[in-house]
Amino acid sequence: MIVDLNGIPIEFFFTPGSMSDTRVLDCFHLNLKKDSIIYGDKAYNNYQFEDLLFEISGIKLVTQRKKNSNRPHKIADEFRLSSVRQRVETTFSSIISLMPRCIKSTTPRGFFLKIFFFIIGYMSTRIFAKI
């Protein structure tokens, strides 16, 4: 899920838990303005993808680095990154708080539609709260 700094989801995908996050990142349309910054966690450490994304679209992917990273961040950048990443986690927990403990559906498509509408409902509450 990609959210803006206000916690409003911009783009999201449903994937099985067995699918790698880096493979999912390739699926995003990333129809963002040039000079946009996408923050990610340690799962998105793919230097080639980072470079290609910046070269082609001018979008900078800033991810948390592992301790043995070839491209470590400065301490101030790492602190900012962790606070921005907290926004994504808060968005997830806010969406989940709208959902019932058990979602009943007869088909996988019905399940995904229900989750989709919870996300849309969350987005609308965030957008209308700003007006």
C-alpha positions, 0 to 999 in steps of 0.5 A: 500500500502506498499512502500520502503523508496524510495517511490516505491510501493512493495505491494498493494491491492484494497479494498472497502472503507468500509473494515477496514485497519487492515483486509487488512493488513492480506491479504498482503504476506509480503515477506520481509526480516527478521528485516524489519520494516513496518510503519503504521498509527493509523489504524493499532494498533493491538498489537496481530498482531504486536507481531505475525508478529514479532514472526513468520517472524521477521518483526516489525510493527511500528504504530502511537499510539493513545493518550491512547495507552498501548504501547506509543512510545518515542517522538523521535520514534514518530517524525521519524514515522511521517516523514517516513509516509509522504513518503507513503502519497507523493507516493499516491499523486505522483501516483494520479498526473499521473492520469486524473481527470476522469477515464472512464471504462465500467467494474469494472475490467477495472477501476482496470486495469487502476489504476493498470497500473498507479501504475506500471507506477509510479513504473517504473519512480521511478526505472528508475530514480535511474539507 
